[in-house]
Amino acid sequence: MRRDRHAAALKGANEQQQQQFFRNMSGRGVEMMKEEIDIIGPIKIRDVHAAQQRIVNVVRQLEEEGLINLGDRSGDEYVV
């Protein structure tokens, strides 16, 4: 996905959600993403929601294709 779409989605996310996303990125990647968020300036909330929905759709597709595993969503943890 394009970095500007991620930035738009993250612009509307709260701090905890942003940190969760950033934990899965390199330090340089986080810096670049934060710069992109600052550069895009004000953004309509409907555009934020659209960007977030695109990411959700891609994640669901990747899970359906077996390329990623989102794990058990019940909250239970397992040891494999």
N, C-alpha and C positions, 0 to 999 in steps of 0.2 A: 504494500500500500504506500501511497505517497505520504511524505513527511508532513505536508501541509494539512492533509486530512487528519493525521494523528494530532497535530497541533490544535486544530479546530476542536476536535473531540476533547482534548485535555484542557483546553481553555475553559470549558464549562464544568470540568470535574473539580471536586473538592480536593483539598490538600492530601488527604489520606488516599484517595483514588489515584492521584498523580504519583504519589510515592510508590504505590503498588506497581504502577506501570514502569516507573523509573528503575525499580529494583531489578528489572529484567533487561536493562540496557547497560552498555559500557559507560564509563564516566564521560568520555567524549560525546557519546550519543546523547546523554542526558543534557550536556551543555548545549549541543546543537538544537535539541528539541526545545529547551527553555528559550533559546534565542528566537526560534521560529514562533513560539507562542507570543513573545514580546513584539515581534515584527508585525504579526497579522493585525494587531490593534483590536478595536471593538468588533464584535461579530454578533450577528442576530442569533438569538437563542434557538430558533428553528434550524439554523445552519449547524449549530453545535449538536443538536439532537440528531440531525440527518447524518453528520459525520460519525457520531457514536453508533448509530444504527448500522451504518455501513461496516464498521469494525465488528460489531456483533454478528452480522450476517457472514462475514468472512470467517470468523472464528467457528461459527456453527458449521459452515461448509467444510472447513478443515477437519473438524471433529467427525463429521459424517463420512469423510473420505479416509478416516483412520490415520491422518497425518499428525494429529495432536490428540491428547487425552486430557479432558478437563477434570477427570476423576469423578469420584462419588460426590454428588452435590448434597448429600444428606448431612454433611458436617462431620461424619465419622472419619477417623483417620485409620489407615491400614499400614501394616509393615509387610513389605514384599520380600 
